Amino acid sequence: MTCRTKLPAMTVLLSGVGLAAIAWAAASYEKPPVLKASELAPATMLKGPHFTVDARVPVIELLGHFTIRSDFGVFEAHGLDMLAVRVVEVGALAELEKTSKTDVFLKAAGTAAARPVKAAVNIVEYPVDTVRGAPAAVGRFFDRVKLGAQHITSAGKGEGTTEEKTAEVTKRVGSVTADALGYEDERRALAKRLGIDPYTTNQVLSEKLNEVAWVAFSGRFGLNVVVSVVVPFSMAISATSVTNDMVWDMKPADVLKLDEQKLRNMGIGESRVAALMHNPLYSITSLTALVDALESLKGVQGRDRVAAFAAAAGKEDKARLIVAAVQMLSRYHAKVGPLARVDAPGPLVARTRAGGILVPAPLDYVPWTRAVATFARRPELKAKVRTAWLTGTLSPRAKQEFAAAGWTAREEPIPGG
């Protein structure tokens, strides 16, 4: 047999080997699991006087999707971070419910004027069941992104009038519409007393805040009757926590104006400032947390690009994830070691002054999927020291593969959080 006759057979053989290797590699990837809730969250977050959390938790796009069954309805929480918030909110609902049944409240409610406040908190996406909330995937966390102008949320035009700025506020997630002068101040004061986000996206809690705050405002009901909620566990400050008192103490339009000015003072380009400020998927609370975290990275190059990355968020869960990641970088910069540069090729990546790479990953559980494997082997992320810092855990397989690819995985909160 001549070489010429052997070549086709050899080609077929090699092709078969290649296809087999590809098929084996694909088969070796892990699928997102369904885990026990106790594997992801402490017991105090899974059961309380007014709620229980379903024992089985599907991991969807690297976040646990928890189902909370409470005395006030069924709530979904995408991620451990949001679970902590919703559990505290159940306690707040219980306190508000107890308050609304007191003789003092009922007497004040009888003299209160008709309430000119819309019943529901604003939800930007997905008009679905009121209690369960809106499903919003975080996207593929480890994928590359493009940050051209066409990929950034449309920016607003010009400064706008006071009326236009007020209208802009009401389009954000977590916002409410109030027509009575001074009512919003009362509502924020009530939220502060309870230690909860005044711009919560929990519609049941938002309506209960509306009800009690309106009676306090219109019926001369003293807020000192409402007792602050005692949280039965300690949690790290996160993107879903109120990290700046001005969210409680200042009018929403004033908070947004200050956030906008801070971004400009950082040297963020006007188009990116406008795009971020006009992305309605950031509640006033989460936007303020993001701006504060960026501001704390003073002297670190690349904040402009991070702002563009944040402005491009197309889902609420993705926006929250970005805020949490930037907060992680802020804490690292302050408590662990100084950062030299931040970038956002997808996901957020930081360079330390020592030349290492840091990837903040506020994720619950990371299996070894194709997307994760592609990220771990990306050639542009080569460095002597490469660290993926997670708030959750990697699967056993993912730990092995990350180590084999030269990564150090930290599965713990960054100090100061």
DOTORGU-117331 format. One line per 3 residues: their letters; for each residue z, x, y of C-alpha. Coordinates in steps of 0.1 Angstrom, whole numbers, plus 5000, padded with zeros to 4 digits. Each point is the difference from the previous one (the first is absolute). Layout:
BEGIN
a) Z X Y ~ ...
# end
This chain:
BEGIN
mtc) 5000 5000 5000 ~ 4990 5014 5034 ~ 5022 5002 5031
rtk) 4978 4974 5016 ~ 5009 4975 4973 ~ 5037 5008 5001
lpa) 5004 4993 5038 ~ 4998 4962 4999 ~ 5025 4999 4972
mtv) 5024 5024 5018 ~ 4996 4979 5032 ~ 5009 4969 4982
lls) 5030 5017 4984 ~ 5013 5014 5033 ~ 4995 4967 5017
gvg) 5020 4983 4972 ~ 5028 5025 5004 ~ 5000 4994 5038
laa) 5001 4963 4997 ~ 5028 5002 4974 ~ 5020 5022 5024
iaw) 4995 4976 5029 ~ 5010 4970 4977 ~ 5031 5019 4988
aaa) 5010 5008 5036 ~ 4996 4964 5011 ~ 5020 4988 4970
sye) 5027 5025 5008 ~ 5008 4985 5034 ~ 5030 4978 5003
kpp) 4999 4963 5010 ~ 5025 4986 5026 ~ 5030 4988 4980
vlk) 5024 4971 5001 ~ 5035 5015 5003 ~ 5035 4988 4998
ase) 5014 4992 5035 ~ 5030 5021 4991 ~ 4977 5030 4996
lap) 4990 4998 5036 ~ 5029 4985 5020 ~ 5038 5002 4999
atm) 5019 4971 4985 ~ 5014 4989 5034 ~ 4964 4992 5011
lkg) 4992 4980 4969 ~ 5027 4973 5000 ~ 5023 4986 5027
phf) 5018 4968 5009 ~ 4968 4983 5011 ~ 4972 5017 4982
tvd) 4987 5016 4968 ~ 4970 5023 4995 ~ 4976 4995 4971
arv) 5007 5025 4972 ~ 4964 5011 4996 ~ 4981 5016 5029
pvi) 4963 5007 4999 ~ 4990 5032 5018 ~ 4969 4992 5021
ell) 4984 5029 5019 ~ 5031 5022 4997 ~ 5025 4974 5013
ghf) 5023 4978 4980 ~ 4993 4963 5006 ~ 5034 4984 4999
tir) 5006 4962 4998 ~ 5033 4989 5016 ~ 5013 4965 4990
sdf) 5025 4989 5026 ~ 5018 4969 5011 ~ 4975 4998 5029
gvf) 4967 5004 4980 ~ 4980 5026 4981 ~ 4991 5031 5019
eah) 4977 5029 4990 ~ 5008 5036 5010 ~ 4973 5027 4997
gld) 5019 5032 4995 ~ 5037 5010 4998 ~ 5000 5004 5038
mla) 4992 4963 5005 ~ 5023 4989 4972 ~ 5029 5015 5019
vrv) 4990 4981 5031 ~ 4995 4966 4983 ~ 5034 5003 4982
vev) 5017 5005 5034 ~ 4980 4971 5013 ~ 5013 4978 4973
gal) 5035 5008 5012 ~ 4990 4992 5035 ~ 4985 4967 4989
ael) 5033 4991 4982 ~ 5020 5008 5032 ~ 4976 4979 5021
ekt) 5001 4971 4976 ~ 5038 5001 5000 ~ 5001 5001 5038
skt) 4976 4971 5003 ~ 5023 4977 4980 ~ 5031 5006 5022
dvf) 5014 4973 5022 ~ 4995 5022 5031 ~ 4963 5005 4992
lka) 4993 4964 4991 ~ 5016 4989 5033 ~ 4980 5025 5020
agt) 4968 4990 4981 ~ 5006 4964 5011 ~ 4998 5009 5036
aaa) 4971 5026 4997 ~ 4967 4992 5015 ~ 4968 4997 4979
rpv) 4990 5034 4988 ~ 4966 5012 5014 ~ 4997 5028 4974
kaa) 4974 5002 4973 ~ 5015 4998 4965 ~ 4983 5029 4984
vni) 4999 5037 5005 ~ 4965 5013 5005 ~ 4982 5012 4969
vey) 4968 5018 5007 ~ 4984 4999 4966 ~ 4998 4977 4970
pvd) 5011 4964 5008 ~ 5019 4995 4967 ~ 5033 4984 4990
tvr) 5025 5002 5028 ~ 5030 5011 4979 ~ 4984 5025 4977
gap) 4982 5018 5029 ~ 4967 5018 5002 ~ 4988 5024 4973
aav) 4988 5032 5016 ~ 4990 5031 4980 ~ 5007 5034 5014
grf) 4966 5013 4990 ~ 4995 5031 4979 ~ 5026 5023 5015
fdr) 4985 5033 4988 ~ 4964 4992 5009 ~ 4981 5018 5028
vkl) 4993 4980 5031 ~ 4974 5001 5028 ~ 5013 4998 5036
gaq) 4968 4993 5019 ~ 5002 4975 5028 ~ 4986 4973 4977
hit) 5030 5004 4977 ~ 5026 4995 5026 ~ 5013 4966 5010
sag) 4982 4987 5030 ~ 5017 5011 5032 ~ 5009 4977 5029
kge) 4980 5000 5032 ~ 5018 5012 5032 ~ 5036 4995 5010
gtt) 4999 4962 5001 ~ 5021 4976 5020 ~ 5036 4992 4993
eek) 4989 4967 4983 ~ 4976 5019 4978 ~ 5026 5025 4990
tae) 5024 4972 4991 ~ 4973 4984 4979 ~ 4995 5033 4983
vtk) 5036 5001 4989 ~ 4998 4966 4983 ~ 4971 5012 4978
rvg) 5021 5026 4982 ~ 5016 4996 4966 ~ 5035 4988 5004
svt) 4995 4985 5035 ~ 5010 4965 5011 ~ 4990 4979 5029
ada) 5027 4988 5024 ~ 4994 4980 5031 ~ 5035 5000 5014
lgy) 5010 5028 5024 ~ 5029 5019 4985 ~ 4998 4986 4965
ede) 4985 5032 4985 ~ 5030 5020 5014 ~ 5023 4976 4981
rra) 4980 5004 4968 ~ 5000 5038 5002 ~ 5038 5000 5007
lak) 5005 4979 4969 ~ 4979 5023 4979 ~ 5019 5030 5013
rlg) 5033 4984 4991 ~ 4987 4995 4964 ~ 4985 5035 4999
idp) 4965 4987 4991 ~ 4966 5005 5014 ~ 4993 4975 5028
ytt) 4963 5002 4990 ~ 5005 4995 4963 ~ 4969 4987 4981
nqv) 5024 4979 4978 ~ 4989 4965 5012 ~ 5031 4983 4986
lse) 5023 5023 5018 ~ 4979 4999 5032 ~ 5003 4962 5001
kln) 5037 5000 4994 ~ 5004 5026 5029 ~ 4980 4976 5021
eva) 5022 4971 4992 ~ 5034 5017 5006 ~ 4988 5020 5030
wva) 4986 4968 5017 ~ 5033 4982 4996 ~ 5018 5030 5014
fsg) 4976 5001 5029 ~ 4997 4963 5007 ~ 5032 4985 4987
rfg) 5024 5027 5013 ~ 5010 5011 4966 ~ 5018 5033 4999
lnv) 4984 5027 4978 ~ 5035 5014 4994 ~ 5003 4974 4973
vvs) 4973 5018 4980 ~ 5015 5028 4979 ~ 4980 5032 4994
vvv) 4987 5005 4965 ~ 5018 5026 4979 ~ 4975 5020 4980
pfs) 5014 5008 4966 ~ 4982 5033 4996 ~ 4988 5029 5021
mai) 4963 5005 5005 ~ 4980 5026 5018 ~ 4985 4989 5033
sat) 4964 4991 4993 ~ 4970 4986 5016 ~ 5013 4965 4994
svt) 5034 5007 5017 ~ 5006 4996 5037 ~ 5001 5037 5011
ndm) 5001 4994 5038 ~ 5024 4977 5018 ~ 4973 4992 5026
vwd) 4983 4977 4974 ~ 5031 4978 5003 ~ 5008 5006 5037
mkp) 4966 4999 5017 ~ 4974 4973 5004 ~ 4971 5005 4976
adv) 4974 5007 5027 ~ 5023 5026 5015 ~ 5004 5017 4966
lkl) 4963 5002 4995 ~ 4994 5014 5035 ~ 5025 5028 4993
deq) 4985 5007 4966 ~ 4966 5003 5016 ~ 5012 5023 5027
klr) 5017 5023 4974 ~ 4967 5003 4981 ~ 4982 5010 5032
nmg) 5028 5025 5008 ~ 4994 5016 4966 ~ 4964 5006 5009
ige) 4985 4974 4977 ~ 4965 4991 5010 ~ 4995 4967 5019
srv) 4977 4985 4974 ~ 5025 5007 4973 ~ 5030 4988 5020
aal) 4981 4967 5006 ~ 4990 4997 4964 ~ 5035 5005 4987
mhn) 5016 4978 5026 ~ 4976 4971 4993 ~ 5003 5002 4962
ply) 5020 4967 4993 ~ 5011 5012 4965 ~ 5028 5020 5017
sit) 5029 4979 5010 ~ 5017 5011 5032 ~ 5028 5015 4978
slt) 4977 5020 4977 ~ 4978 5011 5030 ~ 5031 5012 5018
alv) 5012 5019 4969 ~ 4966 5017 4997 ~ 4999 5010 5037
dal) 5036 5014 4998 ~ 4992 5020 4969 ~ 4968 5014 5016
esl) 5019 5008 5031 ~ 5026 5020 4980 ~ 4972 5023 4988
kgv) 4998 5017 5033 ~ 4980 5032 4999 ~ 4984 4991 4967
qgr) 4962 5000 5002 ~ 4979 4970 4987 ~ 5020 4970 5012
drv) 4968 4986 5015 ~ 4983 4999 4966 ~ 5031 4983 4984
aaf) 4998 4974 5027 ~ 4964 4993 4992 ~ 5009 4998 4963
aaa) 5027 4975 5008 ~ 4977 4980 5022 ~ 4976 4996 4971
agk) 5025 4982 4978 ~ 4984 4968 4988 ~ 5030 4984 4981
edk) 5036 4995 5009 ~ 5013 5018 4970 ~ 4978 5030 5009
arl) 5013 5000 5035 ~ 5036 5000 4988 ~ 4992 5029 4976
iva) 4986 5021 5028 ~ 5030 4994 5021 ~ 5023 5011 4971
avq) 4980 5031 4994 ~ 5001 5011 5036 ~ 5037 4994 5000
mls) 5003 5023 4970 ~ 4982 5027 5019 ~ 5023 4995 5030
ryh) 5031 5005 4978 ~ 4985 5030 4983 ~ 4991 5016 5033
akv) 5036 4995 5013 ~ 5020 5006 4969 ~ 4981 5022 4975
gpl) 4975 5022 5018 ~ 4977 5000 5030 ~ 4965 4986 4996
arv) 4970 5017 5016 ~ 4973 4973 4996 ~ 4995 4965 4987
dap) 4967 4986 4988 ~ 4987 4968 4984 ~ 4972 5006 4976
gpl) 5015 4973 4978 ~ 5029 5001 4995 ~ 5021 5016 5027
var) 5003 5037 4995 ~ 5022 5025 5019 ~ 4999 5038 5002
tra) 5033 5018 5004 ~ 5003 5030 5022 ~ 5004 5021 4969
ggi) 4966 4989 4989 ~ 5009 4975 4974 ~ 4987 4965 4995
lvp) 5022 4969 5000 ~ 4988 4965 4990 ~ 5025 4972 5009
apl) 4998 4973 4974 ~ 5022 4969 5006 ~ 4990 4985 4966
dyv) 5020 4984 4972 ~ 4982 5013 4968 ~ 4970 5022 4996
pwt) 4982 5000 4966 ~ 4972 5025 4992 ~ 4969 4980 5010
rav) 4966 5012 5008 ~ 5007 4998 5038 ~ 5032 5020 4996
atf) 4983 5026 4979 ~ 4972 5004 5025 ~ 5025 5005 5028
arr) 5021 5025 4981 ~ 4969 5022 4995 ~ 4984 4998 5034
pel) 4989 5035 5010 ~ 5007 4996 5037 ~ 5037 4995 4993
kak) 5004 5035 4985 ~ 5031 5019 5011 ~ 5026 5023 4985
vrt) 5026 4973 5004 ~ 4990 4964 4996 ~ 5026 4972 5000
awl) 4996 4963 4994 ~ 5032 4984 5013 ~ 5006 4965 4985
tgt) 5025 4974 5007 ~ 4994 4987 4965 ~ 4990 5017 4967
lsp) 4970 5014 4981 ~ 4993 4989 4965 ~ 5009 5028 4974
rak) 4963 5006 4996 ~ 4994 5002 5037 ~ 5028 5025 5003
qef) 4984 5023 4974 ~ 4966 4997 5016 ~ 5012 5006 5036
aaa) 5019 5031 4988 ~ 4969 5012 4981 ~ 4979 4996 5032
gwt) 5025 5022 5019 ~ 5020 4972 5018 ~ 5037 4997 5005
are) 5012 4964 4998 ~ 5032 4990 5018 ~ 5014 4966 4990
epi) 5027 4995 5026 ~ 5005 4988 5036 ~ 4993 5026 5026
pgg) 5034 5010 5016 ~ 5008 4980 5031 ~ 4984 4968 4987
# end
